Amino acid sequence: MLRTHLGETAALLTAICWSFTSISFESACKRVGALAVNFLRLSLAFLFLGTLLTVSQGHFIPFKVSGRAWFWLSLSGIIGFVLGDYCLFQAYVEVGARVAMLIMALVPPITAIIGWFFLGETLTAVQIIAMIMTISGIAFVVLEKKANENHLSFAKPVRGILLALGGAVGQAIGLIFSKYGMGDYNAFAATQIRVIAGIFGFGLILLLQKRGALLRIALHDKIALQRIGLGAFFGPFLGVSLSLYAVQHTVAGVASTIMAIVPVLIIPFSIILLKEKVTLKEILGAFLAVGGVALYFF
């Protein structure tokens, strides 16, 4: 039977979207902070998704989704958006989008391991080797041995590396819970539920920390708003919806593997849009990490 590879294609489009949005959000976070960017991008995504659902299905919010799906998708939104993405966006400020997204290449092995325990998906010897390759590529970039030292040290700020790792864990768990909760539901409706949970989560943080002033500052920064808007459209609206469609139509580990090619795709974006200087070591590390990701297919 001919296989259409719809899930794999959606995962590739997701990677392209995330390469662009990571650059947009890095710039916005450095201007107005990760907390404000996260709340505003999810609020915009809520409007984008609601408009699409109104046109396509006749309702702004997917009320017809079961209580079970609401629970798991909301939990996915809290873990993936609030915990995972807040860590990731803070990592953008600390180490930049390019290095943060390289560390996010750990999502496939983390997803595969969680999928093995939670969904009963299998892990082969080749996949284990692929995990080692991915980790080696990341280590090649973030670790270095200085001339006057006999041990390895971090070439990037440790705080930023740990934040990006937290983002990877959050995204992996969020993907698994999304797949478990949405079943055959529309991917955009499922994303809308995750976004609603994320808005409530970030709203609660803003309220408890009394950081509402951050939103006022962000709303008066036209450049930040422009980049948040672009990122919201290609990120939590289009990119995340495509990622849910991907895990709905293929194995979660395969989908997250294709989505993890962002560290390579983001290199030309960084050079052209941010005028960054990318070292040969960073390019080789990115290709090694993504090579490990690609090995999942063999």
WODA-V629209 format. One record per residue. N is the residue number from 1. D_CENTER is the distance of its C-alpha to the mean C-alpha in Angstrom with 1 decimal. Layout:
n=N d_center=D_CENTER
n=N d_center=D_CENTER
This chain:
n=1 d_center=32.9
n=2 d_center=30.7
n=3 d_center=27.0
n=4 d_center=25.0
n=5 d_center=21.6
n=6 d_center=20.0
n=7 d_center=17.0
n=8 d_center=16.6
n=9 d_center=17.1
n=10 d_center=14.5
n=11 d_center=11.9
n=12 d_center=13.3
n=13 d_center=13.2
n=14 d_center=9.5
n=15 d_center=9.2
n=16 d_center=11.8
n=17 d_center=10.3
n=18 d_center=7.1
n=19 d_center=9.8
n=20 d_center=11.8
n=21 d_center=9.7
n=22 d_center=8.7
n=23 d_center=12.5
n=24 d_center=13.4
n=25 d_center=11.6
n=26 d_center=13.0
n=27 d_center=16.3
n=28 d_center=16.3
n=29 d_center=15.3
n=30 d_center=18.2
n=31 d_center=20.5
n=32 d_center=20.0
n=33 d_center=17.7
n=34 d_center=14.3
n=35 d_center=15.9
n=36 d_center=17.5
n=37 d_center=14.6
n=38 d_center=12.4
n=39 d_center=15.5
n=40 d_center=16.6
n=41 d_center=13.5
n=42 d_center=13.4
n=43 d_center=17.2
n=44 d_center=17.1
n=45 d_center=14.7
n=46 d_center=17.2
n=47 d_center=20.0
n=48 d_center=18.6
n=49 d_center=17.9
n=50 d_center=21.3
n=51 d_center=23.1
n=52 d_center=21.9
n=53 d_center=22.8
n=54 d_center=26.1
n=55 d_center=27.1
n=56 d_center=26.1
n=57 d_center=27.0
n=58 d_center=29.1
n=59 d_center=27.2
n=60 d_center=24.7
n=61 d_center=23.3
n=62 d_center=23.3
n=63 d_center=26.1
n=64 d_center=27.3
n=65 d_center=24.4
n=66 d_center=25.8
n=67 d_center=25.7
n=68 d_center=24.1
n=69 d_center=21.1
n=70 d_center=20.8
n=71 d_center=20.9
n=72 d_center=18.2
n=73 d_center=15.8
n=74 d_center=16.5
n=75 d_center=16.0
n=76 d_center=12.6
n=77 d_center=11.9
n=78 d_center=13.4
n=79 d_center=11.7
n=80 d_center=8.0
n=81 d_center=8.5
n=82 d_center=11.5
n=83 d_center=11.5
n=84 d_center=8.0
n=85 d_center=6.8
n=86 d_center=10.5
n=87 d_center=10.6
n=88 d_center=7.9
n=89 d_center=9.8
n=90 d_center=12.9
n=91 d_center=12.1
n=92 d_center=12.0
n=93 d_center=15.5
n=94 d_center=16.7
n=95 d_center=15.9
n=96 d_center=14.4
n=97 d_center=11.2
n=98 d_center=12.7
n=99 d_center=13.4
n=100 d_center=10.2
n=101 d_center=8.3
n=102 d_center=11.3
n=103 d_center=11.0
n=104 d_center=7.5
n=105 d_center=9.9
n=106 d_center=11.2
n=107 d_center=8.8
n=108 d_center=11.6
n=109 d_center=14.5
n=110 d_center=13.2
n=111 d_center=12.5
n=112 d_center=15.8
n=113 d_center=17.7
n=114 d_center=16.6
n=115 d_center=17.3
n=116 d_center=20.6
n=117 d_center=21.6
n=118 d_center=20.3
n=119 d_center=20.7
n=120 d_center=23.4
n=121 d_center=21.5
n=122 d_center=23.3
n=123 d_center=22.6
n=124 d_center=24.9
n=125 d_center=26.4
n=126 d_center=24.7
n=127 d_center=21.2
n=128 d_center=22.2
n=129 d_center=23.4
n=130 d_center=20.1
n=131 d_center=18.3
n=132 d_center=21.0
n=133 d_center=20.6
n=134 d_center=16.8
n=135 d_center=17.7
n=136 d_center=20.7
n=137 d_center=18.9
n=138 d_center=16.7
n=139 d_center=19.9
n=140 d_center=21.8
n=141 d_center=19.8
n=142 d_center=19.5
n=143 d_center=23.0
n=144 d_center=26.3
n=145 d_center=30.0
n=146 d_center=32.2
n=147 d_center=35.7
n=148 d_center=37.5
n=149 d_center=35.4
n=150 d_center=35.6
n=151 d_center=32.2
n=152 d_center=28.6
n=153 d_center=26.7
n=154 d_center=23.3
n=155 d_center=23.1
n=156 d_center=20.3
n=157 d_center=20.4
n=158 d_center=20.0
n=159 d_center=18.5
n=160 d_center=15.6
n=161 d_center=15.1
n=162 d_center=15.3
n=163 d_center=12.8
n=164 d_center=10.2
n=165 d_center=11.4
n=166 d_center=11.1
n=167 d_center=7.4
n=168 d_center=7.4
n=169 d_center=10.1
n=170 d_center=8.7
n=171 d_center=5.8
n=172 d_center=8.8
n=173 d_center=11.3
n=174 d_center=9.7
n=175 d_center=9.7
n=176 d_center=13.2
n=177 d_center=14.5
n=178 d_center=13.4
n=179 d_center=15.3
n=180 d_center=18.1
n=181 d_center=18.5
n=182 d_center=18.4
n=183 d_center=20.8
n=184 d_center=22.2
n=185 d_center=21.2
n=186 d_center=19.9
n=187 d_center=16.2
n=188 d_center=16.4
n=189 d_center=18.5
n=190 d_center=16.1
n=191 d_center=13.3
n=192 d_center=16.1
n=193 d_center=16.8
n=194 d_center=13.4
n=195 d_center=13.5
n=196 d_center=17.1
n=197 d_center=16.3
n=198 d_center=13.7
n=199 d_center=16.4
n=200 d_center=19.0
n=201 d_center=17.1
n=202 d_center=16.6
n=203 d_center=20.1
n=204 d_center=21.6
n=205 d_center=20.3
n=206 d_center=21.7
n=207 d_center=24.9
n=208 d_center=25.5
n=209 d_center=24.8
n=210 d_center=26.8
n=211 d_center=24.4
n=212 d_center=25.2
n=213 d_center=26.6
n=214 d_center=23.2
n=215 d_center=22.6
n=216 d_center=26.1
n=217 d_center=25.4
n=218 d_center=22.2
n=219 d_center=24.1
n=220 d_center=26.8
n=221 d_center=24.7
n=222 d_center=24.7
n=223 d_center=22.7
n=224 d_center=19.8
n=225 d_center=20.1
n=226 d_center=20.1
n=227 d_center=16.9
n=228 d_center=15.3
n=229 d_center=16.8
n=230 d_center=15.6
n=231 d_center=12.0
n=232 d_center=12.4
n=233 d_center=14.0
n=234 d_center=11.7
n=235 d_center=8.4
n=236 d_center=9.1
n=237 d_center=12.4
n=238 d_center=12.3
n=239 d_center=8.9
n=240 d_center=8.0
n=241 d_center=11.7
n=242 d_center=11.9
n=243 d_center=9.4
n=244 d_center=11.8
n=245 d_center=14.7
n=246 d_center=13.7
n=247 d_center=13.7
n=248 d_center=16.8
n=249 d_center=18.6
n=250 d_center=18.0
n=251 d_center=17.5
n=252 d_center=14.2
n=253 d_center=14.4
n=254 d_center=15.3
n=255 d_center=12.5
n=256 d_center=9.8
n=257 d_center=12.3
n=258 d_center=12.5
n=259 d_center=8.8
n=260 d_center=9.1
n=261 d_center=11.8
n=262 d_center=9.7
n=263 d_center=11.8
n=264 d_center=14.9
n=265 d_center=14.1
n=266 d_center=13.2
n=267 d_center=16.6
n=268 d_center=18.8
n=269 d_center=16.7
n=270 d_center=17.3
n=271 d_center=20.9
n=272 d_center=21.8
n=273 d_center=20.0
n=274 d_center=20.0
n=275 d_center=23.0
n=276 d_center=21.6
n=277 d_center=23.7
n=278 d_center=21.8
n=279 d_center=24.0
n=280 d_center=25.0
n=281 d_center=23.8
n=282 d_center=20.2
n=283 d_center=20.5
n=284 d_center=22.1
n=285 d_center=19.6
n=286 d_center=16.7
n=287 d_center=18.8
n=288 d_center=19.9
n=289 d_center=16.4
n=290 d_center=15.6
n=291 d_center=19.1
n=292 d_center=18.5
n=293 d_center=15.6
n=294 d_center=18.2
n=295 d_center=20.8
n=296 d_center=19.4
n=297 d_center=21.2
n=298 d_center=24.6
